[in-house]
């Protein structure tokens, strides 16, 4: 059974692994943003968390940016799109 599991991991398409990483990054990002907004007593505009976290995920996985680099770029984009909150 263990070898079957290992074999499955070896033949899993790279896109499946990348998709899992994207989901993890997006989920953690959304949790952090929601916590920050709650702490500030504010509600983010509709779509802001999703678009910002998708941007962070893309930055890290597709553009090979660090978390801090992706965050900086994506916060700037969100501020332009949604305004300062």
C-alpha positions, 0 to 999 in steps of 0.5 A, spaced: 500 500 500 505 504 501 508 503 494 502 505 491 501 511 495 508 513 493 507 511 486 501 516 486 505 522 488 510 521 483 505 521 477 501 526 480 501 532 475 505 538 477 499 542 476 495 538 481 501 540 486 501 547 484 493 548 484 494 545 492 499 550 493 495 556 490 489 554 494 493 554 501 496 560 499 490 564 498 486 561 504 492 563 509 492 570 505 484 570 506 484 568 513 490 574 515 486 579 511 480 578 514 483 578 521 486 584 520 480 587 517 476 585 524 482 587 528 481 594 525 473 594 525 472 594 518 469 590 512 473 589 506 469 591 499 466 585 496 471 582 492 477 585 495 480 579 499 479 574 493 482 579 488 488 581 493 489 573 495 489 571 488 494 576 486 499 574 492 498 567 490 500 568 482 506 573 485 509 567 489 507 561 484 508 564 477 512 570 478 517 567 483 516 573 488 517 572 495 511 573 500 513 580 502 514 582 494 507 579 492 504 583 498 507 589 496 505 589 489 498 586 491 496 591 496 498 597 491 493 594 486 488 593 491 488 600 493 488 603 486 482 598 485 478 599 491 481 605 494 484 606 501 480 603 507 
